[in-house]
Amino acid sequence: IPADLQPAYHKLYSDCREHAAYFAKDHTEYGQRLHAAHIAWQDFIVLANRLVLQIDAFAHEYDLDASTPGNGYRSFIYVTNACISHGRSISQQLHATRATLFFRKKFYMKEVEACSQLLCSLCTCLQYLLILRQWSTTTGDLFASGRHTAEQLFELGDTINQYCFYGRCLGFQYGDSIRGVLRFLGIGMASYSETYYSQSDNGSSALLKTTRSLWSSGKYLMNPELRARRIVNISQNAKIDFCKSFWFLAESELMHKLPSIVGSSIKVNRLIELPAEPLRVPARRPQVTTENGFEEQQFVDVPVPSAHLGPGLPISVRLLSAKRRTGMLGEGRYRGWRRPSPPSNSILFHCHGGGFVAQSSKSHELYLRDWAVELDVPILSVDYSLAPEAPFPRALQEVYYAYCWLLNNAEHLGTTAERIICAGDSAGANLSIGLALKCIEQGVRIPDGLFLAYCPTLVSFVPSPARLLCLMDPLLPFGFMMRCLRAYAAPTNEMLQENAKHVEELEDIRNGQVDTEKPIGSFNSSRRTSTAKSPLTPLGPVNPSDEDESSDTFASASYHSQTVERTDLPHTEGSDNSSCVSFEDDSQPIEHYPIEISAEIPKDDASAAYIDNFLDKYLIDTATMEATEENTAIEQKLTLSNGGVKCNSEENILVETGREIVAMDSLPGRLQEAVNNIINRCTQSYEIHGTGSAAPGQQDVRNMDALIARSPSEEFAFDVPKDPFLSPYWASDEWLSQLPETKILTLNMDPCLDDCVMLAKKLKRLGRQVSLEILEGLPHGFLNFTMLSNEAMDGSKHCIKSLDALLRATTDNNDDSLGNDDTSSPSACSATS
């Protein structure tokens, strides 16, 4: 036995020697294969031990500081040690059962061979790390020097066998609860791919599809090797459409109901649509002195997002709050005994993850509910447009626009916005930094803090130790990561041409409205659930005869901003209102609150028209609605949210329906249809259907079940622009030195670990307040598994702790709050832009 073996390696090596001697006497096929596997395993143990010792000698040089050990080199040491521990457990089970009557020789033969192959592949990865070390010896940089590329790295080393990472040893490096979740997702991905690429599903019944899906799941559960081949080859061959479709399973109706059933109870969960109209926000330097000695407020003009998809598309944001707070959209007014809580002095501005191509605020709602309850502040989460239909910089433009909208309308979100903290995970964390840099560039108020969870700061596959972890990542395989990166940062010419075509069609429709008698304003999205008046009605002067006398009895008296939608209230008088309002199946009963209702009829026609114009611009999907008092006299005076009276006559219904049909045939109708088509392209998953015999989708399924080793270097046939808004790591020191206090949470086995470490190093060198926390044993995207894993729930609690520290921190007297350029003088005061 080699003398330099570490204790764990020494024990496993001794076990392998003993097992090899035992099965050398077994002349059956399985016995001889067990003997050979243990002989090979010994060689890999010795090699892995030598490589780990070499890397451990210099790994500490790449840490942020002595109190924060963590980088890609350390991660591979951790993973290799986890492999040894996993092999040790298999060896102990083999020793305990090999002499029993019901010894499963074939099963353990496959387990031992899988462990041996796993350690062999890890040794190949460790040799890649030594090459990276040679490239960065003089620079001390985790990212390889600009002279070296990922293609060169993979050409210098052996081909890595990825199949061993997704078979019997799937998730070996994680805890037991997380490992079970990952295996379930692996089986689901393999089974789902068969449905996605099926050639015979078009005419199949639901029962047949379900039976086929159950059979596929059982097949991949019982045959880990088949599952491994399927997963690896999907990641190598499937296009971005499959990635989007699989990840959008989190957007299914069942998953939408899950947060309200098992998640924390919250009072407000409302979707708001922001119309695409230019904004003006106060400049970071609030006032300047004119020649006459007067101080004049300065403003910054915020254009509507227009990249790739053109202007005019609404932006959705979701407001979540554990409490109803004064001034919140749609909350109305209450009597003294049931007053809402006062506005919070802080708000959390959130950007969801999903690789820039999938998911939404709804799919991240489960942990956002916990955050809203624990932090006791409102949360505003942005549903930005997704790639490949909306590549960079569309998502950043929409996030910046939503943030500026928040600055102008904080009082309607239940906050004074004395502190605004931007938070995001994965792709959302990248957008959060991009937002802060955009504010610095445009002279807009900078967020008071940043929370970044497993954030990619360099959106390009520059070789680094942690980036190699995606070769074994169960949730973010190498192929998926590269396709997401390419879809967002380097869209294909076909997608750009298709976007240009849609924008041109929309522009042609807009140009055609010049000859119409009335201009077209902002139109509602197709998400509206009910309309008694057509959503396509142009915004303009309102004829008083078209308004009901009590059309403004609830909302208009209390709101005077262009950001407000009246609260939808159901009526219970002999008709079904399910199409008018939506209720969330929350974990709390719906309470009946007394509501103050003003019966005054608005006298000012201009004022009434103004109110109706801006109210129609916003669609709020109220998930926590208030029930009305059971007072029939009052109910008779209540109106629908669109301003029309309750129609009980068939004649009125026919008239309103006819108006909608006429509107759809008109120019506004065609414009609305075009807008909805673009929205659907950017926010919805593709329909899952079988491809025809000549369909291009057949090319995606090639080699899907074959065992073919392929070099990852084939994925790098595209260039990524070196843009600081795309890759914040490339931002100038001048901009980075103006970032607010930043808390970064990442994972020791995350492919973005080195991104977080290098950004933290830059900010620390520039004297910024930055902290880095590295959690162990969790996968990328763990926040989505808080209800399935105790380890993931503990990780979410770490996030809450960091967010709470940012929300409670004292605001520094720098340009992110007061607008001056001196970032060196601290102050205990806080200011609101």
C-alpha positions in Angstrom: 0.0 0.0 0.0 1.5 3.4 -0.9 2.7 5.3 2.1 1.3 8.7 1.2 -2.3 7.7 1.0 -4.7 9.8 3.1 -6.7 7.9 5.7 -9.9 7.6 3.7 -8.0 6.7 0.6 -6.0 4.1 2.6 -9.1 2.4 3.9 -10.7 2.1 0.5 -7.5 0.9 -1.0 -7.2 -1.8 1.7 -10.8 -2.9 1.1 -10.2 -3.1 -2.7 -7.2 -5.3 -2.2 -9.2 -7.6 0.1 -12.1 -7.8 -2.3 -9.9 -8.4 -5.3 -8.2 -11.4 -3.5 -11.7 -12.7 -2.5 -13.2 -12.6 -6.0 -10.0 -13.9 -7.7 -11.2 -17.4 -6.6 -14.6 -16.9 -8.2 -14.4 -18.0 -11.8 -17.9 -17.0 -12.8 -18.3 -14.0 -15.2 -19.5 -11.7 -12.5 -16.9 -12.8 -10.1 -14.1 -12.1 -12.5 -15.5 -8.7 -13.4 -15.6 -7.9 -9.7 -12.0 -8.9 -9.4 -10.9 -6.8 -12.4 -13.0 -3.8 -11.2 -11.3 -3.8 -7.8 -7.8 -4.1 -9.4 -8.5 -1.1 -11.6 -10.1 0.8 -8.7 -6.9 0.6 -6.7 -4.9 2.3 -9.5 -7.4 5.1 -9.7 -7.3 5.6 -5.9 -3.6 6.0 -6.0 -3.8 8.4 -8.9 -6.6 10.5 -7.3 -4.7 10.7 -4.0 -1.6 12.0 -5.8 -3.5 14.6 -7.8 -5.5 15.8 -4.8 -2.4 16.4 -2.8 -0.9 18.4 -5.6 -4.0 20.6 -5.9 -4.4 21.0 -2.1 -0.9 22.4 -1.9 -1.9 25.6 -3.8 -5.7 25.7 -3.7 -5.6 28.2 -0.7 -3.9 30.8 -2.9 -7.2 31.4 -4.8 -9.5 32.0 -1.8 -11.1 35.4 -1.1 -9.4 35.5 2.3 -8.3 33.2 5.1 -11.8 33.2 6.7 -13.6 32.4 3.4 -12.0 29.2 2.0 -13.6 28.3 -1.3 -12.8 28.1 -5.1 -13.1 25.6 -7.9 -9.8 23.8 -6.9 -11.2 23.2 -3.4 -14.5 22.0 -4.9 -12.9 19.2 -6.9 -11.0 18.1 -3.8 -14.3 18.0 -2.0 -16.0 16.1 -4.8 -13.1 13.5 -5.0 -13.3 13.0 -1.3 -17.1 12.5 -1.6 -16.4 9.9 -4.3 -14.0 8.0 -1.9 -16.7 8.1 0.8 -19.3 6.8 -1.6 -17.0 4.0 -2.7 -16.2 3.2 0.9 -20.0 2.7 1.7 -20.4 0.4 -1.4 -17.3 -1.6 -0.3 -18.7 -2.0 3.2 -22.1 -3.2 1.9 -20.3 -5.6 -0.4 -18.2 -7.0 2.5 -21.3 -7.5 4.6 -23.4 -9.3 2.0 -20.9 -11.2 -0.2 -21.0 -14.4 1.9 -24.8 -14.4 2.3 -27.2 -16.8 0.6 -29.0 -14.0 -1.3 -25.9 -12.1 -2.4 -26.7 -10.1 -5.5 -23.4 -10.5 -7.4 -24.5 -8.8 -10.6 -25.8 -5.7 -8.7 -22.6 -5.2 -6.8 -20.6 -5.8 -9.9 -22.3 -2.9 -11.6 -22.0 -0.7 -8.5 -18.2 -1.4 -8.2 -17.6 -0.8 -11.9 -19.6 2.5 -11.7 -17.5 3.7 -8.7 -14.3 2.8 -10.5 -15.3 4.6 -13.7 -16.5 7.6 -11.6 -13.1 8.0 -9.9 -11.4 7.6 -13.3 -13.4 10.5 -14.7 -12.6 12.6 -11.7 -8.9 12.0 -12.2 -9.2 13.3 -15.7 -10.9 16.5 -14.3 -8.1 16.9 -11.8 -5.5 16.7 -14.6 -7.4 19.5 -16.3 -7.1 21.6 -13.1 -3.3 21.2 -13.2 -3.3 22.6 -16.7 -5.4 25.6 -15.5 -2.9 26.0 -12.6 0.0 26.3 -15.2 -2.0 28.9 -17.1 -2.6 31.1 -14.0 0.5 30.6 -11.9 1.7 34.1 -12.5 -1.7 35.9 -12.4 -3.4 34.1 -9.5 -6.6 34.4 -11.4 -9.3 31.7 -11.3 -10.2 32.6 -14.9 -7.6 31.5 -17.4 -5.5 34.2 -19.1 -6.9 35.6 -22.3 -4.3 33.7 -24.3 -6.1 30.4 -23.4 -9.5 29.1 -24.4 -11.8 26.3 -23.3 -11.1 24.6 -26.6 -7.4 24.5 -25.9 -8.1 23.0 -22.5 -10.2 20.2 -23.7 -7.8 19.4 -26.5 -4.9 19.0 -24.1 -6.6 16.5 -21.9 -8.4 13.2 -22.3 -12.1 13.0 -23.1 -14.2 12.9 -19.9 -16.7 10.1 -19.6 -19.8 12.0 -18.4 -22.1 9.0 -18.3 -20.7 7.8 -14.9 -21.9 11.1 -13.3 -25.6 10.5 -14.3 -26.0 6.7 -13.7 -25.8 4.8 -10.4 -23.6 7.5 -8.8 -26.0 10.4 -9.7 -25.8 13.0 -6.9 -23.1 11.1 -4.9 -21.6 14.5 -3.8 -24.8 15.7 -2.2 -26.7 14.9 1.0 -29.3 12.2 1.1 -32.4 14.4 0.8 -31.0 16.4 -2.1 -29.7 13.2 -3.8 -33.3 11.8 -3.8 -34.6 15.0 -5.4 -31.9 14.9 -8.1 -32.5 11.3 -9.0 -36.2 12.0 -9.3 -35.5 15.0 -11.7 -33.0 12.8 -13.7 -35.6 10.1 -14.2 -38.2 12.8 -15.1 -35.9 14.4 -17.6 -35.1 11.1 -19.4 -38.8 10.1 -19.4 -40.0 13.6 -20.5 -37.6 13.5 -23.4 -39.3 10.4 -24.8 -42.7 12.2 -24.7 -41.2 15.4 -26.2 -39.6 13.6 -29.1 -42.3 11.0 -29.6 -43.4 10.4 -33.2 -46.8 9.0 -32.4 -48.3 11.3 -29.7 -50.5 13.4 -31.9 -53.4 11.1 -31.9 -52.8 9.4 -28.6 -55.3 9.4 -25.8 -54.4 10.8 -22.4 -54.5 7.3 -20.9 -52.0 6.0 -23.5 -49.7 9.0 -22.9 -49.9 8.5 -19.2 -49.2 4.7 -19.5 -46.2 5.4 -21.8 -44.9 8.0 -19.3 -45.1 5.6 -16.4 -43.4 2.9 -18.3 -40.6 5.2 -19.3 -40.1 6.4 -15.7 -40.0 2.8 -14.4 -37.5 1.9 -17.1 -35.1 4.6 -16.2 -35.6 3.9 -12.5 -34.7 0.3 -12.9 -31.9 0.8 -15.4 -29.5 3.6 -14.3 -27.1 3.0 -17.2 -29.9 3.7 -19.7 -30.8 6.8 -17.8 -27.3 8.1 -17.9 -27.0 7.6 -21.6 -30.3 9.4 -22.2 -29.4 12.4 -20.0 -25.9 12.9 -21.3 -27.0 12.6 -24.9 -30.0 14.9 -24.3 -27.6 17.5 -22.9 -25.3 17.1 -25.9 -27.9 17.0 -28.7 -31.2 18.5 -27.6 -31.8 22.1 -28.7 -32.8 25.0 -26.4 -36.5 24.3 -27.1 -36.3 21.1 -25.0 -34.5 22.9 -22.2 -37.3 25.5 -22.1 -40.0 23.0 -22.3 -38.6 20.8 -19.5 -37.9 23.7 -17.1 -41.4 25.2 -17.9 -42.9 22.1 -16.2 -42.6 24.3 -13.1 -45.2 26.6 -14.7 -47.9 23.9 -14.9 -51.2 24.4 -13.2 -50.4 21.9 -10.5 -47.2 23.7 -9.6 -48.9 27.0 -9.6 -51.3 25.7 -6.9 -48.5 24.2 -4.8 -47.2 27.4 -3.1 -50.6 28.3 -1.8 -51.0 24.8 -0.4 -47.7 24.1 1.3 -46.0 27.6 1.3 -46.1 30.3 3.9 -49.4 32.2 4.2 -49.3 35.7 2.8 -51.9 38.4 2.4 -51.0 39.9 -0.9 -50.0 38.1 -4.1 -50.9 40.2 -7.0 -49.7 40.4 -10.7 -49.4 43.9 -12.1 -48.8 44.8 -15.7 -46.9 48.0 -16.4 -47.9 49.7 -19.7 -45.0 50.6 -22.0 -44.8 54.3 -21.7 -41.8 56.6 -21.1 -40.9 57.3 -17.5 -39.1 60.2 -15.7 -37.4 59.5 -12.5 -35.4 61.9 -10.2 -31.7 62.0 -10.9 -29.2 60.7 -8.4 -28.0 64.3 -8.0 -31.4 65.6 -6.9 -31.0 69.4 -7.5 -28.7 71.9 -9.2 -28.4 75.6 -8.7 -29.3 77.7 -11.7 -27.8 81.1 -12.6 -30.6 82.9 -10.7 -29.7 81.0 -7.5 -32.7 78.7 -7.6 -32.4 75.0 -7.1 -33.9 72.9 -9.8 -34.9 69.2 -9.7 -33.1 67.1 -12.3 -34.8 64.1 -13.9 -33.7 61.1 -16.0 -35.8 60.0 -18.9 -36.4 56.2 -19.0 -37.3 54.9 -22.4 -39.6 51.9 -22.9 -37.8 48.5 -23.6 -37.4 48.1 -27.3 -34.5 45.7 -28.0 -35.3 42.8 -30.4 -39.1 42.7 -29.8 -39.8 46.4 -30.4 -41.5 48.9 -28.0 -45.0 48.6 -26.7 -45.0 45.3 -24.9 -46.2 45.4 -21.2 -44.0 44.2 -18.4 -45.4 42.0 -15.6 -44.3 42.3 -12.0 -45.6 40.4 -9.0 -46.2 42.0 -5.6 -46.0 39.8 -2.6 -46.5 40.8 1.0 -47.1 39.1 4.3 -49.3 42.0 5.4 -51.7 44.4 3.8 -50.2 47.8 4.0 -51.5 51.3 3.6 -51.6 52.5 0.0 -51.1 49.1 -1.6 -52.6 48.6 -5.0 -56.1 47.2 -4.8 -56.4 47.1 -1.0 -59.0 49.9 -0.8 -59.9 51.5 2.5 -60.9 49.9 5.8 -62.5 51.0 9.0 -60.4 51.8 12.1 -60.8 48.4 13.8 -59.3 46.7 10.8 -56.7 49.1 9.5 -53.8 47.8 7.3 -50.3 48.0 8.6 -48.3 51.2 7.9 -46.0 51.2 4.9 -42.7 49.4 5.2 -39.6 51.5 5.0 -37.9 48.9 2.7 -38.8 46.8 -0.3 -37.1 43.8 -2.0 -36.8 44.0 -5.8 -36.4 40.5 -7.1 -35.3 38.9 -10.4 -35.9 35.2 -10.8 -33.5 32.6 -12.2 -34.0 30.1 -15.0 -30.9 30.4 -17.2 -32.4 33.5 -19.0 -34.7 31.1 -20.9 -37.4 29.8 -18.5 -39.4 30.2 -15.4 -41.1 33.2 -13.8 -41.9 34.9 -10.5 -44.7 32.3 -10.1 -42.3 29.3 -10.2 -40.1 31.0 -7.6 -43.0 31.9 -5.4 -42.5 29.1 -2.9 -39.3 30.6 -1.3 -40.5 34.2 -2.0 -43.4 33.5 0.4 -41.0 32.5 3.1 -38.9 35.6 2.5 -41.9 37.9 2.6 -43.0 36.5 5.9 -39.5 36.3 7.6 -38.4 39.7 6.3 -41.7 41.5 6.7 -41.2 43.7 3.7 -43.0 43.8 0.3 -41.4 41.9 -2.5 -41.6 43.1 -6.2 -40.6 40.3 -8.6 -40.1 41.0 -12.3 -41.3 38.7 -15.1 -38.8 39.7 -17.8 -38.9 38.4 -21.4 -37.0 35.2 -22.0 -34.4 34.1 -24.6 -34.1 32.9 -27.3 -37.0 35.0 -28.4 -35.8 37.9 -26.3 -32.0 37.8 -26.0 -29.7 40.3 -24.4 -30.3 43.2 -23.6 -34.1 42.9 -23.6 -34.4 41.3 -20.2 -32.1 44.0 -18.6 -34.0 46.8 -20.2 -37.3 45.4 -18.7 -35.7 45.0 -15.3 -34.4 48.5 -15.4 -37.8 49.9 -16.5 -39.6 48.0 -13.7 -37.1 49.3 -11.1 -37.6 52.9 -12.3 -41.4 52.4 -12.1 -40.9 51.3 -8.5 -39.0 54.5 -7.7 -41.9 56.6 -9.0 -44.7 54.5 -7.4 -43.3 53.1 -4.1 -46.3 54.5 -2.1 -48.6 52.2 -4.1 -46.5 49.1 -3.1 -46.9 49.6 0.6 -43.4 51.1 1.2 -41.6 54.4 1.6 -38.6 52.9 -0.2 -36.0 54.3 2.1 -34.1 51.1 1.4 -34.3 49.2 -1.8 -32.5 45.9 -1.9 -32.1 44.0 -5.2 -31.9 40.3 -5.0 -31.7 37.5 -7.5 -30.6 33.9 -8.0 -28.6 32.6 -11.0 -29.6 34.5 -14.1 -31.7 36.9 -11.9 -28.5 37.7 -9.8 -26.7 38.6 -13.1 -29.6 40.9 -14.0 -29.5 42.5 -10.5 -25.9 43.5 -10.9 -26.6 44.7 -14.4 -29.4 46.8 -13.0 -27.1 48.5 -10.5 -24.5 49.2 -13.2 -27.3 50.6 -15.4 -28.4 52.9 -12.6 -24.7 54.1 -12.2 -24.5 54.8 -16.0 -27.8 56.6 -16.2 -27.5 58.6 -13.0 -30.5 57.0 -11.4 -30.8 56.1 -7.7 -28.7 53.0 -7.1 -30.2 50.2 -5.0 -29.1 50.3 -1.3 -27.9 46.7 -1.4 -27.4 43.7 -3.6 -28.0 40.0 -2.7 -26.6 37.6 -5.3 -27.2 33.8 -5.1 -25.0 31.6 -7.2 -24.5 34.3 -9.7 -22.8 34.1 -13.1 -20.8 37.2 -13.4 -18.9 36.2 -16.6 -21.4 35.0 -19.2 -18.9 33.2 -21.3 -17.2 29.8 -20.9 -13.8 31.2 -20.0 -12.1 28.1 -18.5 -12.0 28.0 -14.7 -11.9 25.1 -12.2 -15.5 25.6 -11.1 -16.8 25.8 -14.6 -15.7 22.1 -15.1 -18.2 21.2 -12.4 -21.0 21.5 -14.9 -19.7 18.3 -16.5 -21.3 16.5 -13.6 -24.0 18.9 -12.5 -27.4 17.1 -12.3 -29.5 20.3 -12.8 -27.2 22.3 -15.0 -25.4 19.9 -17.4 -22.7 21.3 -19.6 -24.8 21.2 -22.8 -27.8 22.9 -21.2 -25.6 25.7 -19.8 -24.0 26.3 -23.1 -27.3 26.5 -24.9 -28.8 28.9 -22.4 -25.7 31.1 -22.7 -25.8 31.1 -26.4 -29.5 31.8 -26.6 -29.2 34.8 -24.4 -25.8 36.3 -25.3 -25.3 35.1 -28.9 -28.7 34.6 -30.6 -28.7 32.9 -34.0 -29.3 34.9 -37.2 -32.6 33.0 -37.7 -33.9 34.2 -34.4 -32.8 37.8 -35.1 -34.4 37.7 -38.5 -37.7 36.4 -37.0 -37.7 39.1 -34.3 -37.1 41.7 -36.9 -40.0 40.4 -38.9 -42.4 40.6 -35.9 -41.2 44.1 -35.0 -41.7 45.2 -38.6 -45.2 43.7 -38.7 -46.1 45.5 -35.4 -44.7 48.8 -36.7 -46.8 48.5 -39.9 -49.9 48.1 -37.8 -48.9 51.1 -35.7 -48.3 53.2 -38.8 -51.8 52.3 -40.1 -53.4 53.9 -37.1 -52.4 57.4 -38.2 -55.6 57.7 -40.3 -57.9 56.6 -37.6 -60.0 59.1 -35.7 -58.8 58.2 -32.3 -55.2 57.4 -31.2 -54.5 54.0 -29.7 -53.2 53.9 -26.2 -51.8 51.1 -24.1 -53.6 47.8 -24.5 -54.1 45.1 -21.9 -52.5 41.7 -22.3 -54.3 38.5 -23.1 -54.1 37.6 -19.4 -57.3 39.6 -18.6 -59.8 37.2 -17.2 -63.0 39.2 -17.8 -64.1 42.3 -19.6 -67.6 43.7 -19.8 -66.1 46.5 -21.8 -63.6 45.7 -24.6 -60.0 46.0 -23.4 -59.2 47.4 -26.9 -61.2 50.5 -26.4 -58.9 53.5 -27.2 -58.0 55.7 -24.2 -59.3 59.1 -24.7 -62.1 61.4 -23.5 -64.8 59.5 -21.9 -68.4 60.2 -22.7 -70.3 60.6 -19.4 -73.3 58.8 -20.9 -71.2 55.7 -21.3 -70.3 55.6 -17.6 -72.4 54.2 -14.9 -73.4 56.6 -12.1 -71.6 54.6 -9.5 -68.6 53.5 -11.6 -66.1 55.3 -9.3 -67.6 54.4 -6.0 -64.6 52.4 -4.6 -61.2 53.0 -6.1 -61.0 56.4 -7.6 -61.5 58.4 -4.4 -58.4 57.1 -2.8 -55.9 56.8 -5.7 -54.6 59.7 -7.8 -51.6 58.2 -9.5 -51.0 56.8 -13.0 -50.0 53.5 -11.4 -53.2 52.2 -9.9 -55.8 49.6 -10.7 -59.1 49.6 -8.8 -59.7 46.7 -6.6 -61.8 44.0 -8.1 -64.8 43.1 -5.9 -67.1 40.2 -6.5 -70.9 40.5 -6.4 -72.9 37.6 -5.2 -76.3 38.4 -6.6 -77.4 35.3 -8.5 -74.5 35.0 -10.9 -71.2 33.3 -11.1 -68.3 35.7 -10.8 -65.5 33.3 -11.4 -64.7 35.0 -14.7 -64.5 38.4 -13.0 -62.1 37.8 -10.2 -59.6 35.1 -9.1 -59.0 33.8 -5.6 -55.9 32.1 -4.4 -56.4 28.8 -2.4 -54.3 30.2 0.4 -53.6 28.4 3.7 -55.8 30.9 5.5 -59.6 31.5 5.2 -60.8 34.4 3.2 -61.9 37.0 5.8 -64.8 39.5 5.3 -63.7 43.1 5.9 -66.0 46.1 6.1 -65.3 48.5 3.3 -65.9 52.2 3.2 -67.8 53.0 0.0 -68.5 56.4 -1.3 -71.7 56.8 -3.2 -70.9 60.2 -4.6 -71.1 60.5 -8.4 -68.1 62.2 -9.9 -69.0 65.6 -11.2 -65.9 66.5 -13.1 -66.0 64.7 -16.5 -62.3 65.5 -17.2 -61.3 64.0 -13.9 -63.4 60.9 -14.4 -61.9 60.4 -17.9 -58.4 60.8 -16.6 -59.0 58.2 -13.9 -60.5 55.7 -16.3 -57.7 56.2 -18.8 -54.9 55.2 -16.4 -56.8 52.5 -14.6 -57.3 50.6 -17.9 -53.6 50.5 -18.4 -53.0 48.1 -15.6 -54.2 44.6 -15.2 -53.8 43.2 -11.7 -54.3 39.5 -11.2 -55.5 39.6 -7.6 -54.6 36.4 -5.8 -55.8 37.6 -2.4 -59.1 39.4 -2.9 -61.4 40.8 -0.3 -64.9 39.5 0.0 -67.7 42.1 0.3 -70.1 42.6 3.2 -73.3 40.7 2.9 -75.3 43.9 2.5 -77.6 43.7 -0.5 -78.1 47.5 -0.5 -74.4 48.1 -0.8 -73.9 45.3 -3.2 -76.3 46.8 -5.7 -74.1 49.8 -5.9 -70.9 47.9 -6.4 -69.5 47.9 -9.9 -67.2 45.7 -11.9 -63.5 46.6 -12.1 -63.8 47.8 -15.7 -66.2 50.5 -14.8 -69.3 49.0 -16.2 -72.5 48.2 -14.2 -73.6 44.7 -13.5 -75.5 43.5 -16.5 -78.4 41.2 -15.8 -80.2 41.7 -19.1 -79.4 39.6 -22.1 -79.5 42.7 -24.3 -76.6 44.4 -22.5 -74.5 41.2 -22.7 -75.1 41.0 -26.5 -74.2 44.6 -26.9 -70.9 44.3 -25.0 -70.0 41.1 -26.8 -70.7 42.7 -30.2 -68.4 45.6 -29.3 -65.5 43.1 -28.6 -66.1 41.4 -32.0 -66.0 44.8 -33.8 -62.9 45.7 -31.9 -61.0 42.6 -32.9 -61.8 43.3 -36.6 -60.5 46.9 -36.2 -57.0 48.2 -36.3 -56.7 48.2 -32.5 -57.7 44.5 -32.6 -55.0 43.6 -35.1 -52.4 45.5 -33.0 -53.5 43.7 -29.9 -53.3 40.3 -31.6 -49.8 41.0 -32.8 -48.7 42.2 -29.3 -50.2 39.0 -27.8 -48.3 36.8 -30.3 -45.0 38.4 -29.2 -45.9 38.0 -25.5 -46.7 34.4 -26.0 -43.4 33.8 -27.8 -41.5 35.4 -24.9 -43.2 34.0 -21.9 -44.7 30.6 -22.7 -43.3 27.2 -23.2 -43.6 25.4 -26.6 -46.3 22.9 -27.0 -45.1 19.4 -26.6 -46.0 17.3 -29.7 -44.6 14.7 -31.9 -42.5 15.7 -34.9 -43.3 14.6 -38.4 -41.1 12.3 -40.3 -39.4 15.2 -42.2 -39.3 17.5 -39.2 -36.0 19.0 -38.1 -36.7 17.8 -34.6 -35.5 14.3 -35.7 -32.0 15.6 -35.8 -32.2 16.4 -32.1 -32.9 12.8 -31.2 -29.9 11.3 -32.9 -27.6 9.3 -30.6 -30.1 9.9 -27.8 -29.6 6.3 -26.4 -26.1 5.7 -27.8 -23.0 5.4 -25.7 -20.7 7.8 -27.5 -18.0 9.9 -25.8 -17.8 13.4 -27.2 -15.5 16.2 -26.5 -17.2 19.3 -24.9 -15.2 21.6 -27.1 -17.8 21.0 -29.9 -20.1 23.4 -28.0 -18.0 26.5 -28.5 -18.9 27.6 -32.0 -20.0 31.1 -31.1 -18.7 34.4 -29.7 -20.0 36.3 -26.7 -19.7 40.2 -26.6 -17.5 41.6 -23.9 -20.3 43.8 -22.5 -20.2 44.8 -18.7 -24.0 44.7 -18.6 -23.9 41.1 -19.9 -20.9 40.1 -17.8 -20.5 42.4 -14.8 -17.0 41.0 -14.2 -15.8 43.2 -17.1 -17.2 46.4 -15.7 -14.7 49.2 -15.1 -13.3 49.9 -11.6 -15.0 53.2 -11.7 -18.4 51.6 -11.9 -17.7 48.7 -9.6 -16.5 51.2 -7.0 -20.0 52.7 -6.9 -21.8 49.4 -6.2 -23.7 49.3 -2.9 -23.1 46.8 -0.1 -23.1 43.4 -1.7 -23.7 40.0 -0.1 -22.9 37.0 -2.3 -24.1 33.5 -1.4 -22.8 30.6 -3.5 -22.2 26.9 -3.3 -19.0 24.8 -3.1 -20.1 22.6 -6.0 -21.7 25.3 -8.2 -20.3 26.0 -11.7 -20.6 29.7 -10.9 -18.5 29.5 -7.8 -15.4 31.1 -9.3 -17.5 33.9 -10.8 -18.7 34.8 -7.3 -15.2 34.6 -5.8 -13.6 36.7 -8.5 -16.3 39.4 -8.3 -15.9 39.5 -4.5 -12.1 39.9 -4.9 -12.6 42.8 -7.3 -15.1 44.6 -4.9 -12.8 44.0 -1.9 -9.8 45.4 -3.8 -11.9 48.5 -4.5 -12.8 49.0 -0.9 -16.5 48.1 -1.3 -18.5 46.4 1.4 -18.8 42.8 0.2 -19.3 39.4 1.9 -19.0 35.9 0.4 -20.8 32.9 1.9 -20.1 29.4 0.5 -22.5 26.7 1.4 -21.7 23.0 1.2 -23.7 20.1 -0.3 -26.3 22.0 -2.3 -26.9 22.1 -6.0 -27.3 25.1 -8.3 -31.0 26.3 -8.0 -31.5 24.8 -4.6 -34.0 27.6 -3.6 -36.6 25.8 -5.7 -36.4 22.7 -3.5 -37.0 24.3 -0.1 -40.1 22.2 0.5 -38.4 18.9 -0.6 -35.1 19.1 1.3 -34.1 20.1 4.7 -30.7 21.2 3.4 -32.3 23.4 0.8 -34.5 25.0 3.5 -31.5 25.7 5.7 -29.8 27.3 2.6 -32.9 29.6 2.2 -32.6 30.6 5.8 -29.0 31.7 5.1 -30.4 33.9 2.3 -33.0 35.4 4.6 -30.2 36.2 7.2 -28.2 38.0 4.5 -31.2 39.9 3.2 -32.2 40.9 6.7 -28.8 42.3 7.3 -29.0 44.4 4.1 -32.5 45.7 4.9 -31.5 46.7 8.4 -28.1 48.2 7.5 -27.5 51.9 7.9 -27.4 53.7 4.6 -24.0 55.1 3.6 -23.7 58.7 2.5 -22.7 57.9 -1.0 -24.1 58.4 -4.5 -26.5 55.5 -4.3 -28.6 57.5 -1.9 -27.7 61.2 -1.9 -26.3 61.6 -5.4 -22.8 62.9 -4.7 -19.7 61.4 -6.2 -17.8 61.1 -3.0 -18.0 57.4 -2.1 -15.4 57.5 0.7 -17.2 59.4 3.5 -19.6 57.3 5.5 -22.6 58.7 7.2 -25.2 57.4 9.6 -28.1 59.1 7.8 -30.4 57.6 5.2 -32.1 59.4 2.4 -34.8 58.7 -0.1 -34.4 59.6 -3.8 
